[in-house]
């Protein structure tokens, strides 16, 4: 069984021959990451600027109700919603004979207007955590980031999959294809990107005899222009044919020499 050595460099070389698919795949994934990562850090910084109590429902259900004294009311200055700021309520209460300070973030401008320092407020505490009754905890949701970044990531992954399906056959042939001879029918050139010439390649159309004796026509893309320097239509060229004879590609002379492929 033939099994030639392939590596990531070979896969990258094949991917470069389809520059537009590669570009769209890269842009989709890169844009989603460049959008997601900085915003996550920024939002995490904002979220750390106000307290957040875990398991609010558990505290509300199982907590012990107490009265607390409101020590301070601090607006969260770096978050504004319709012209109003969320607020941190700072309060103290007795727990096992000791004064405990705690904080609770809320967003209810109308209710907050009626509060002042020294007011007595109702709380519940459980497992050393507490909540203020009558207010919903304010939490900063970052779900919108996923909604923005996800479509670009999906688009990038779709193009990655399409690109993979285009080069999968060739990589498989590189590994296990049988060396045969084909006859060149035509050669057409593919332009790369205008300024960089990245992705410049050519499609070589050829015919060969299948294992069943039937004449087959196929094409293969390459950027090894030396492969056809001394070749013309009708000349013989080496190809790789799959074990079942259903697919083929050009024999990659340069890759074979670089990776030490030895053919019988």
C-alpha positions in Angstrom: 0.0 0.0 0.0 1.4 3.4 -1.1 1.6 6.0 1.7 3.6 9.1 1.0 4.5 11.7 3.7 2.4 14.9 3.8 2.4 17.8 6.2 0.8 21.1 7.0 3.1 22.9 4.6 1.7 20.8 1.7 -1.9 21.5 2.8 -1.1 25.3 3.0 0.4 25.1 -0.5 -2.7 23.5 -1.9 -5.0 26.0 0.0 -3.0 29.0 -1.6 -4.1 27.8 -5.0 -7.7 28.8 -4.1 -7.0 32.4 -2.8 -10.5 33.7 -2.8 -11.8 30.8 -0.7 -8.8 31.2 1.6 -9.3 34.9 1.9 -13.0 34.7 2.8 -12.3 31.9 5.3 -9.6 33.9 6.9 -11.6 37.1 7.0 -14.6 35.5 8.5 -12.7 33.8 11.3 -10.2 36.7 11.9 -12.9 39.3 12.0 -15.0 37.4 14.5 -12.0 36.9 16.8 -10.8 40.6 16.4 -14.3 41.7 17.2 -14.9 39.2 20.1 -11.6 39.2 22.0 -11.2 43.0 22.6 -14.9 43.5 23.4 -14.8 40.6 25.9 -11.9 42.2 27.7 -13.6 45.6 27.7 -16.9 44.2 28.9 -15.2 42.1 31.6 -13.5 45.3 32.9 -16.9 47.0 33.0 -18.5 44.0 34.7 -15.8 44.0 37.4 -16.7 47.6 38.3 -19.9 46.5 40.1 -20.7 43.6 42.4 -22.5 40.5 41.2 -24.3 38.0 43.5 -24.5 34.4 42.4 -27.5 32.2 43.0 -30.0 35.1 43.6 -32.9 32.7 43.3 -31.5 30.4 46.0 -31.0 33.3 48.4 -34.5 34.6 47.7 -36.0 31.1 48.4 -33.8 30.0 51.4 -32.4 33.2 52.8 -33.1 34.7 56.2 -34.9 38.1 56.0 -33.2 40.9 57.9 -33.3 44.7 58.1 -30.1 46.5 56.9 -29.0 50.1 57.0 -28.2 51.8 53.7 -24.7 53.2 54.0 -24.2 54.6 50.5 -25.6 54.8 47.0 -23.0 54.8 44.2 -23.9 55.2 40.6 -22.0 53.0 38.1 -20.6 55.9 36.0 -19.2 53.9 33.1 -22.6 52.3 32.2 -25.5 54.5 30.9 -28.9 53.2 29.9 -31.3 55.7 28.4 -29.5 58.5 30.3 -29.6 56.7 33.6 -26.9 54.8 35.5 -27.2 51.5 37.3 -26.6 51.9 41.1 -24.7 50.0 43.7 -26.5 49.9 47.1 -24.0 49.6 50.0 -25.5 48.5 53.3 -24.7 46.8 56.6 -26.6 44.3 58.7 -26.0 42.1 61.8 -24.9 38.6 61.2 -24.2 36.4 64.2 -23.6 39.5 66.3 -21.2 41.1 63.9 -21.7 44.0 61.4 -21.4 42.8 57.8 -21.1 45.1 54.8 -22.5 44.1 51.5 -23.2 45.5 48.0 -26.0 44.9 45.6 -26.3 46.3 42.0 -29.7 47.5 40.8 -31.2 49.5 37.9 -34.4 51.1 39.0 -34.0 54.9 38.7 -37.5 55.7 40.0 -37.1 53.6 43.2 -33.6 54.8 43.8 -34.8 58.5 43.8 -36.6 57.8 47.0 -33.6 56.3 48.8 -31.1 58.1 51.0 -28.3 57.2 53.3 -29.4 55.8 56.6 -32.7 54.3 55.3 -33.6 50.8 56.5 -34.0 48.3 53.7 -35.1 44.7 53.7 -32.6 42.1 52.7 -32.2 38.3 52.7 -28.9 36.5 53.4 -27.8 33.0 52.9 -24.3 31.4 53.0 -22.7 34.7 53.6 -24.3 36.3 50.6 -27.2 38.7 50.5 -29.7 40.5 48.2 -31.9 43.6 48.6 -35.6 42.7 48.5 -37.8 44.6 46.1 -35.0 45.1 43.5 -33.8 43.0 40.7 -30.1 42.5 40.4 -28.5 44.4 37.6 -26.1 42.3 35.5 -24.3 43.3 32.3 -25.1 40.8 29.5 -22.5 40.2 26.8 -24.8 38.0 24.7 -25.0 40.6 22.0 -21.3 40.0 21.3 -22.0 36.4 20.3 -24.9 37.5 18.1 -22.5 39.9 16.2 -19.4 37.7 16.0 -21.1 34.4 15.4 -22.4 35.1 11.8 -18.9 36.1 10.7 -17.4 33.0 12.4 -20.0 30.7 10.7 -19.3 32.3 7.3 -15.5 31.8 7.9 -16.0 28.1 8.9 -18.3 27.5 5.9 -15.6 28.8 3.5 -13.0 26.7 5.5 -15.2 23.6 4.9 -15.6 24.4 1.2 -11.8 24.9 0.9 -11.2 21.7 2.7 -13.4 19.8 0.3 -11.5 21.3 -2.6 -8.1 20.1 -1.4 -9.1 16.9 0.4 -9.0 14.9 -2.8 -5.6 16.1 -3.8 -4.1 15.5 -0.3 -5.5 12.0 -0.4 -4.0 11.4 -3.9 -0.6 12.7 -2.6 -0.7 10.1 0.1 -1.9 7.0 -1.8 -2.3 7.8 -5.5 -0.6 5.7 -8.1 1.8 7.4 -10.5 0.4 7.2 -14.1 0.8 9.1 -17.3 -1.6 11.6 -18.8 -1.7 13.6 -22.0 -2.1 17.4 -21.9 -5.3 18.6 -23.5 -5.1 22.3 -22.6 -3.6 24.8 -20.1 -5.4 27.8 -18.7 -4.0 30.4 -16.3 -5.7 31.7 -13.2 -5.0 35.2 -12.1 -4.1 35.8 -8.5 -4.8 39.0 -6.6 -4.1 42.0 -8.8 -1.3 43.6 -6.8 0.3 40.8 -4.8 -0.1 38.0 -7.4 -1.0 35.8 -4.5 -2.8 32.7 -5.8 -1.4 32.8 -9.3 -1.8 29.3 -10.8 -2.9 27.3 -13.8 -5.3 24.6 -14.6 -3.9 21.7 -16.6 -6.5 19.7 -18.5 -5.4 16.2 -19.4 -6.6 12.7 -20.4 -5.5 9.3 -19.3 -6.5 5.7 -19.5 -8.5 4.4 -16.5 -7.9 1.0 -14.9 -10.9 -0.3 -16.9 -9.3 0.9 -20.1 -11.8 3.8 -20.5 -10.4 7.2 -21.5 -10.9 9.7 -18.8 -10.5 13.5 -18.8 -9.7 15.5 -15.7 -8.0 18.8 -14.7 -5.6 19.7 -11.8 -4.5 23.1 -10.5 -0.8 23.9 -9.9 1.5 26.9 -9.3 4.6 25.0 -10.4 4.9 26.7 -13.8 8.2 24.9 -14.4 6.1 21.8 -14.8 4.8 22.9 -18.2 7.8 25.0 -19.4 8.8 22.4 -21.9 5.3 20.9 -22.3 2.7 21.5 -25.0 -0.7 20.2 -25.8 -0.4 16.5 -26.6 2.7 15.9 -24.4 2.8 13.3 -21.7 2.8 14.5 -18.0 2.9 12.5 -14.8 -0.3 12.3 -12.7 -1.5 10.6 -9.6 -4.6 8.3 -9.9 -6.7 7.1 -6.9 -6.8 3.4 -6.0 -10.3 3.1 -7.5 -9.3 5.1 -10.6 -12.1 7.7 -10.1 -10.0 10.7 -9.3 -6.6 12.2 -10.3 -4.3 15.2 -10.0 -1.0 16.3 -11.4 2.1 14.7 -9.8 3.6 17.4 -7.6 7.3 17.2 -8.8 8.6 19.9 -6.5 6.7 18.7 -3.4 7.9 15.1 -4.1 11.5 16.2 -4.2 11.2 18.4 -1.1 9.6 15.6 0.9 11.7 12.8 -0.3 9.0 10.8 -2.1 10.4 7.7 -3.7 8.5 6.0 -6.4 8.9 2.5 -7.6 
